[in-house]
Amino acid sequence: MSKQMNGEIPLNFKKNPYERTEWRDDATDPVTGEVIEEGTPYMSEYANNFEWGIYNAYRFMIDMYRQLERMRIQMELDGRVPGNGGTFADTLDGSTNKIKLDTSMTDIIEAVIIGTTTLKVASVNGFTPFTQVTIFDDVASEDVVITAVGADTITVSALINAYKKGAKVARSKVQIDTVNAEMGVGDWQTFNVELVEVV
């Protein structure tokens, strides 16, 4: 029974760690029905081998999935912006390194029309030239490259859509779900504010 799984195993194995059990039925006399040779007994060691084998197989698949997601995100990171310094994505696998989500975001404070290149924004913090951003509101969305950053303006390639006041300029509109380790798309939102005068 020493080869039966009875717990978690290291995932850096070189060969299949699961030892398969060869199950045999009882051998019986075809005339009398007497058991001539007993088959494989069903014992807790075998049952636990099933359970831990399945559990460890899922652990391995989850680990492989996270590594694949990491490679996919790194490939997208390399293709997102020429010269990107590796701060645009979160690999979602719990590993901490220089790759993390760039959450820089600001508001356009004046509505813009198609063809606009200079955006008046609430803040330029976190934005640098020659990086890509997404502009979006509740109607349209597009990706543009920043060509210059001023004191309160961001210059981009000519817009193909018009945007209303309050539209977002973001390095990423991704929202991270840390519970399920997933990425989702954030929404542009409007809010109603009621002002009450206190006298």
C-alpha positions in Angstrom: 0.0 0.0 0.0 3.0 2.3 0.1 2.4 3.6 -3.4 -1.2 4.7 -2.8 -1.8 8.4 -2.7 -2.8 9.7 0.8 -2.4 13.4 0.5 -1.2 16.4 -1.6 1.8 15.8 -3.8 4.4 18.2 -5.3 3.3 19.4 -8.7 6.8 19.4 -10.2 6.8 15.6 -11.0 8.6 14.2 -14.0 6.5 11.1 -14.5 2.9 10.2 -13.7 2.7 9.8 -9.9 -0.5 7.9 -9.9 -0.2 4.2 -9.3 -3.1 2.4 -11.0 -4.7 -0.6 -9.3 -5.3 -3.7 -11.3 -8.8 -4.8 -10.2 -9.7 -8.5 -10.5 -13.0 -10.3 -9.9 -13.3 -13.5 -7.8 -12.5 -16.6 -9.8 -15.3 -19.1 -9.3 -16.0 -22.7 -10.2 -18.4 -22.5 -13.2 -20.3 -25.6 -11.9 -20.4 -25.2 -8.1 -20.0 -21.4 -7.9 -17.3 -21.9 -5.3 -14.7 -19.1 -5.1 -11.4 -20.6 -6.2 -9.4 -17.4 -6.0 -10.5 -14.2 -4.3 -10.4 -11.0 -6.4 -9.0 -7.6 -5.4 -10.4 -6.5 -2.0 -12.1 -3.1 -1.8 -10.4 -1.2 1.0 -10.2 2.4 2.2 -6.6 2.6 1.0 -7.8 2.1 -2.6 -10.7 4.5 -2.2 -8.5 7.2 -0.8 -6.1 6.6 -3.7 -9.0 7.5 -6.0 -9.9 10.6 -4.1 -6.4 11.9 -3.7 -5.6 11.1 -7.3 -8.6 13.1 -8.5 -7.9 15.9 -6.1 -4.2 16.2 -7.2 -5.2 16.0 -10.8 -7.4 19.1 -10.4 -4.6 20.8 -8.5 -2.3 20.2 -11.4 -4.9 21.4 -14.0 -5.5 24.6 -12.0 -1.8 25.3 -11.8 -1.4 24.7 -15.5 -4.3 27.0 -16.2 -2.8 29.8 -14.2 0.5 29.4 -16.0 -1.2 29.5 -19.3 -3.1 32.6 -18.3 0.1 34.2 -17.2 1.8 33.5 -20.6 -1.3 34.8 -22.4 -1.4 38.0 -20.4 2.4 38.5 -20.9 2.0 38.0 -24.7 -0.9 40.6 -24.7 1.3 42.9 -22.7 4.1 42.7 -25.2 1.7 43.4 -28.0 -0.3 46.1 -26.3 2.1 49.0 -26.6 5.6 49.2 -28.1 8.1 49.7 -25.3 5.7 48.9 -22.5 7.5 48.5 -19.2 5.5 45.6 -17.9 3.0 47.4 -15.7 -0.2 46.9 -17.7 -1.6 43.6 -16.5 -2.2 41.5 -13.5 -1.5 37.8 -14.0 -4.2 36.8 -11.5 -2.2 33.8 -10.3 -1.1 35.1 -6.9 2.5 35.8 -8.1 3.9 39.2 -7.2 6.3 40.7 -9.7 6.6 43.9 -11.8 3.5 43.0 -13.8 0.4 44.5 -12.3 -2.7 46.3 -13.4 -2.2 50.0 -14.3 -5.4 51.6 -12.9 -4.6 55.1 -14.1 -8.0 56.8 -15.0 -9.3 60.3 -15.4 -12.4 62.1 -16.7 -12.8 64.3 -19.8 -14.1 67.6 -18.5 -15.4 68.9 -21.8 -17.3 67.0 -24.5 -15.3 66.2 -27.6 -16.2 65.7 -31.2 -14.9 63.3 -33.9 -11.3 64.1 -34.9 -10.4 65.8 -31.6 -6.8 65.2 -30.5 -6.5 67.3 -27.3 -8.5 66.2 -24.3 -9.1 68.4 -21.3 -9.0 66.1 -18.3 -9.5 66.2 -14.6 -6.0 64.8 -13.9 -3.0 63.7 -15.8 -1.5 61.6 -13.0 -0.2 58.2 -14.2 -0.4 59.0 -17.9 2.7 59.2 -20.1 3.4 59.7 -23.8 3.5 56.7 -26.2 1.3 54.5 -24.1 -2.1 53.3 -25.1 -5.3 54.3 -23.4 -9.0 53.4 -23.8 -11.6 56.2 -24.0 -15.2 55.3 -23.3 -18.6 56.4 -22.2 -22.0 54.7 -22.3 -22.2 55.0 -26.1 -18.7 54.4 -27.6 -15.2 53.2 -26.9 -11.9 53.2 -28.6 -8.2 52.7 -28.0 -5.8 55.6 -28.8 -2.1 56.3 -28.3 -1.0 59.3 -26.1 1.3 61.6 -28.0 1.8 64.2 -25.3 0.8 65.1 -21.7 0.3 68.6 -20.6 -0.7 70.2 -17.2 -4.3 69.4 -17.7 -4.5 68.0 -21.2 -3.8 64.7 -22.9 -3.0 64.7 -26.6 -4.0 61.6 -28.5 -4.4 60.3 -32.0 -7.5 61.7 -33.7 -10.7 60.3 -32.2 -13.1 58.3 -34.4 -16.0 58.8 -32.0 -17.5 61.8 -30.1 -17.6 61.6 -26.3 -19.7 63.4 -23.7 -18.4 65.3 -20.7 -17.4 62.8 -18.0 -16.2 60.1 -20.4 -13.3 58.1 -19.1 -9.7 58.0 -20.2 -8.1 54.8 -18.8 -5.0 52.7 -19.1 -7.3 49.8 -18.6 -11.1 49.5 -18.0 -10.6 46.0 -16.6 -12.0 45.2 -13.2 -10.2 42.5 -11.1 -12.3 40.0 -9.3 -9.9 38.8 -6.6 -12.4 36.2 -5.3 -12.7 34.3 -8.5 -9.4 35.4 -10.0 -11.0 36.7 -13.1 -10.9 39.9 -15.2 -14.1 41.7 -16.1 -14.9 44.9 -18.0 -15.8 47.9 -16.0 -18.8 50.1 -16.9 -19.1 53.9 -17.5 -21.6 55.1 -15.0 -23.7 58.2 -14.3 -24.9 59.3 -10.9 -27.7 61.5 -9.7 -26.6 63.9 -6.9 -29.2 65.7 -4.8 -28.0 68.9 -3.1 -29.8 69.9 0.1 -29.3 73.3 1.6 -29.0 73.3 5.3 -30.1 76.5 7.0 
